[in-house]
Amino acid sequence: MFEWGSEAASNTGRVVLVAGAARGIGLGIAAWLVCEGWQVVLADVDRERGSKVARALGANAWFVAMDVAKEDQVSVGVAEVLGQFGRLDALVCNAAIADPHTPPLESLDLRRWNRILAVNLTGAMLLAKHCAPYLRGHRGAIVNIASTRASQSEANCEAYAASKGGLLALTHALAISLGPEVRVNCVSPGWIDARDPVQQRREPLSVFDHAQHPVGRVGTVEDIAAQVAWLLSDDAGFVTGQEFVIDGGMSRKMIYQE
């Protein structure tokens, strides 16, 4: 887990916008990229927490308030980034309504369905739309954060599953539309313990939680952040339009109740 106050690498001049960065996986990605020398712009609807964690991450972190489902806020937010730093090299679309569960289908309110799709899917499109001209100029990269729920389901997760499935399709569509100047890939996390460290210590996961995974443990935000960092790097220069499943092997495991 990233420790607040850790020394960041020297600023490389590269600028990345991480949407949904005030907590959880998004914060983990932002912290990792700060440590790799990126200038990280954290975007989130939570102004108070977003500003707080940006200050904690140090000089290479900056916060901008943004509801990714509202195009005017995306447009203004991206303009603020360009005004502050003069460039944009990468985009990480992590903003999402993360609770996958909704009421049973017969009781699912259309407004809730539309809001989940707006944030989880349309938000990524709007971010790509408004960032694309600047990413093209620096042969940049986009990473979308989807979910293994795009291909696996529990009951009463229709809106979340549909939004993440759409994000997979959006990823390869953007890769073709924006290439060759911009690479676009997707990371699909499985079970990631993205809770704040205090909560993790207060309510540790069980031995069974870890043991059911083929790798023997639940995932961490660092597992996702490391993959995202690689996809944004020049080392992944021949990689675009792809989904990377980071789930400890769970989606390859046959599970039958006896």
N, C-alpha and C positions, 0 to 999 in steps of 0.2 A: 504494500500500500504506500502510495506517495506520502511523504511526510512534509507538512507545511514548513516552509522556510528552507527546503532543499535548494542547493545551488543549481541554477539553470545553466545550460551551456551558453557560450557566447552567442549573441543574437546573429543569426545567419542572414537576416534581412527578409526571409520568407515569411509571408503573412497567411494565416489560416483562420477561417471563420468556422467555429464549432457551434452548431445550433443545439439547444437543449443541454447547456453545459453547466447549469447551476448545481447539479447533483448527479449521483449515480454514474452510469457509463460515460455520459458526456463530460462530466468533471474529470473522470479518470483519463479520458483521451486528452483533454485540455492540459492536464498536469503533465502527462507523458510528453506531449509535444513541446511544452515549455522547457522541459529538461533536455530536449533535443535541439534547442536553440531557435525554435519557431517563435515569431510574434503571434500570440494567440488571441483572437477576439472571441470572447465568450458571449453568446446570445441566448437570451432566455426571457420568459414572461415574468419571472420572479426577480424583480429589480433589487430588492433588499439582499437576498441571498447571492444573486449573481454578482453584485458589486462587492460583497464581502469576500467571496472566494477569489475573485479577480485580484483584489488587494493582497490576499494571502499568498497567491501564486507569484507575486512580485512584478517587477518592471516589465517583463515580457508578456504580461496578461492585461487585457483591457476588456471592459464590459460594455455591451450595447443591449438595450431593452428591445425585445421583438416578439410579437405573436406571429409565428410563421404562417398561420392560416389567413392573415390579413395582408393583402398585397401592398397596401400603402405603407405598412410598417416594415415589410421586407425591403421595399424600394428605398425608404428613408434610411433604414439601418445599413444597407450596403453602401449607400452614398456616404454615410458617416465613416465607415471603414476606409473608403477611398480617400475621403477628406483628411483623415487622421494619418494614414500610412502611405497613400499614393499608389498602392498596388494590392493585388490579391492573387495568391498562388494556389490556394487549396480551399476546399469546402467539405465539411463533415456534417451530413444531415442526420442528426440524432434526435431532434425534437419530436416528442410523441406523448400521447396520452397512454401511459405505460400499463395501466390496469387492463388486462385483456378481457375481464369478465363484464358482461352486461346482463340485464334481465333476460329470461327466456324469450325466444323469438316472438312469440305472440304478444309479449308485453314491451318489446323493444321500441323505445320512443324514437321517431325519425330524427328529431333534433340531435339526440345523442349519437345516432349513427352518422349523421352528417358532420358533426363536430369531430368525431374520431377520424373519419376519412379526410376532413379538411386539414387537421393538424398532421396526421401521420403520413399522408400521401400527397395531398395538394401542396402542403408546406414545402416538401422536398422539390416539387416541380417549380414553385415560385422562387425558391432560393437558387436553383439551377438557372432559371430564366434570367434573374437579375445579376447573377455572378458570372455567367458565361462569357460576356464580352471581355471581362478583365482576366478571367482564367485563360482564355485563348491567348492573350498577349504574353503569358508567361509559360505556355505549355503546361497548364496546371492539371489538377486532379480533383475528382469528387469521390467521396466514399459515403454511401447511404448505409444506415444501420437498420436492418430489417429484423427478422426473427425466425427461429425454426418453426414458429407457429404459422408461417406462410405455407408450410407443407404438412403440418401436424396440428391436430385440434383436440381440445376438450370441449365439453358442452358449453354453450352460451358464450362463445367468443367470436361470433360472426363478424362484427365490425372490425375488431383488431386483426383477425386473420385475413380478412379481405384487404385491409389497408396495407399489411405487410406483404401479401401476395402481389398487390399492385406495385409495391416498391421494387420488387424483384424485376417485374416487367419494365418499369420505368428505368431501371438501371441499364438494361441492355439497349433500350430505345435511345437513351441519352448517349450511351457510348458510341452508337452509330451516328447519331445526329451531330455530336460535338467533336468526333474524331476527325483528323488525327491530332488536333491541337490539345484536346482535353480528354484524359482517360477517366472512365467512370466505372466504379466497382461497388460491390455490396458485401457487407459482413452480416451474417445471421447468427446472433448469439443464442445459445441455449440457456440453461439456468446459470445466471451470473449473480453472485451475491453482491449487489450494488448498494447495499445499505451503508449508512455512515458508520465509520469504525466504532464509535461508541455503542451503537445498537448491535453491531456484530459481537462485541465483547459481552454485552449484557444478555443477548439472546443468541448464543452460538448455535450453529446448525448441528444436527444430530450425526452420529456415526453413520447411520443408514443413509442420510441425505448424501453424504460423500460417497459411501461404498457402492451405491447403485450405479454410479458413473463408471464406465469402462476404464477411465484414467484414475479412478479412486478418489476424486474430489469434485466439489462444486467449483464453477469457474469464478474468476476474479475480474475486476474491471481492467486490470493490467493485461489479462489475456486478450481482451478486445483491443485495448489501446496499442499493444505491440503490433497486432495485425494491421490496424489502421495506419500506424506510423510507416510500416513497410509499404503499404499500398500508395501512400503519398510520396514515397521516396523514388529516386531515380532507379533504384534496384528493381522496381516493379514496372519499368518503362515499357515492357512488352505485354503487360497485363491490362486488359480492359473488358468490360461487359460481363464480368464474372461474379459469382456468388461464393463467398468463403464461409462455410459453416463452422462455427467455433462452439462446440457443445459437449466436449469430453467424450464423444462417441455415442451419445444417447440416441441420436436419430438412426443409428445403424444397429441398434440393439432390439431384438425381438422381445416383446414384453407380453406374456400371457399369464393371467391369473389362474392358479391351479386350485 
